[in-house]
Amino acid sequence: MTAPTQAAPPITTVSQELFARARQVTPGGVNSPVRAFKSVGGTPRFIASADGAYLTDADGNTLLDYIGSWGPMILGHNHAGVREAILEAAVHGTSFGAPGWREVALAELVTRLTGTQKVRFVSSGTEATMSALRLARGFTGRKYILKFRGNYHGHADGLLVEAGSGLMTNADDLGQAAPSSAGVPPEYAGLTLVTEYNDPAALDALMAARGHEIAAVIFEPVVGNAGVLLPTPEFVAALHRSREGGTLLIADEVMTGFRLALGGATELLHLTPDLICWGKIIGGGLPVGAYGGRAEVMEYVSPQGPVYQAGTLSGNPLAMAAGLATLTALESDPGLYGRLESYTERLAQGLAQAAADAGVTVCINRVGSMLTVFFQAGPVASYTDAARSDTAAFAAWFQGMLARGVYWAPSQFESIFVGAAHNDAELNATLSAARASFQELKEAK
Ligand SMILES: *Cc1c(COP(=O)(O)O)cnc(C)c1O
């Protein structure tokens, strides 16, 4: 048999083959955009299995994972306690459309750990923020909401306004901005006011001008979705001041909840929000979101109150089992958050040293087990700052890490997540891959 002379380049890997098939039947080949590797280039790895700190792709390559399913897998993949709880629940039926004991047990645990009084379970973080905002509007009788530039709160219409690393436009002095997605009517976007994160004077000014019309201020207490941004104490004080005229303060802890502490960023930063939204870790790798707060506000939710919100799969027994097992494991290991902190601190120091040795300028933002390496001098305190990063340099460094078996978050504007299965061997492997990738980046320049 002779080889054809003008053959198309062969599909060489299972991931490439799956991506080609996926693109025929799914927009962009993925079910959530960042998975497509669009901002770093190349073919996304299709994952066949995961265990501890590692993923195995469809070609059998082992990858050291820093995404942790974008946060939920704080205990590591395939954790025995979580797996057994899911299997045990599945034996008794997978969905009832009627209440069950696990919903009660998880609600008791969540309210106790977070200092809230009542909680409602939904199936994603998007549903949690969307529902909390409807509740705030129902409770206050006001129609505007206020969010911060580059904070991401899921993909509900009114929240796709200056929502992170997508298309960004500038809000005017009254906080009005254009939608950051096609398909969002400007009338919806018009009900969402936007101002800069970590700018207490701008927040005070907007509240003074329009506070009486604003149902809720929603914020990421520590931002993960513009890369990691830490709030200044002055900004936290301004957030608390924004409640004075009856506006509800909504802490979107979908990413930070149960990650920065058992009581989330609310505990860590001594916040006093009216409502908190959760997702990610609360479901231990299964689809769960939730929102909660003090009884007086939560009792506005149907069937107790007039604000409608429902879900066929809300409180699903498998999802509740995974959440219960995850939060129970976190609570029963009091040293865990300290270990995550210590690993991530050493990771930050090692990365900074490796970059400096190679002559690559970076600014590393870190809190607890969340970290972003910004390819710029910094400081990075807002989305506007983050947007100055050298995204081409990040992409090249990301590819260097991936080629060495380290699966970093495939965008400059994301956090990485360290989990309980990351130990010294993983730290050393990561830092030697990082050192080589920084050197390679320097030599390419
Ligand atoms: C992930 C995330 C969401 C959206 O949650 P989904 O489960 O993806 O809908 C909302 N807010 C924050 C802060 C998030 O990190």
The ligand as a MOL file (V3000), in Angstrom:
LIG
                    3D

  0  0  0     0  0            999 V3000
M  V30 BEGIN CTAB
M  V30 COUNTS 15 15 0 0 0
M  V30 BEGIN ATOM
M  V30 1 C -18.6800 29.7530 39.2160 0
M  V30 2 C -19.2890 31.0010 39.7230 0
M  V30 3 C -20.6480 31.3110 39.4960 0
M  V30 4 C -21.5280 30.4850 38.5930 0
M  V30 5 O -21.7160 29.1860 39.0630 0
M  V30 6 P -22.1850 28.0550 38.0150 0
M  V30 7 O -22.3810 26.8490 38.8750 0
M  V30 8 O -21.0800 27.9310 37.0200 0
M  V30 9 O -23.4560 28.5210 37.3980 0
M  V30 10 C -21.1710 32.4290 40.1120 0
M  V30 11 N -20.4210 33.2140 40.9010 0
M  V30 12 C -19.1110 32.9580 41.1360 0
M  V30 13 C -18.3400 33.8590 42.0400 0
M  V30 14 C -18.5090 31.8580 40.5420 0
M  V30 15 O -17.2020 31.6320 40.7520 0
M  V30 END ATOM
M  V30 BEGIN BOND
M  V30 1 1 1 2
M  V30 2 1 2 3
M  V30 3 2 2 14
M  V30 4 1 3 4
M  V30 5 2 3 10
M  V30 6 1 4 5
M  V30 7 1 5 6
M  V30 8 2 6 7
M  V30 9 1 6 8
M  V30 10 1 6 9
M  V30 11 1 10 11
M  V30 12 2 11 12
M  V30 13 1 12 13
M  V30 14 1 12 14
M  V30 15 1 14 15
M  V30 END BOND
M  V30 END CTAB
M  END
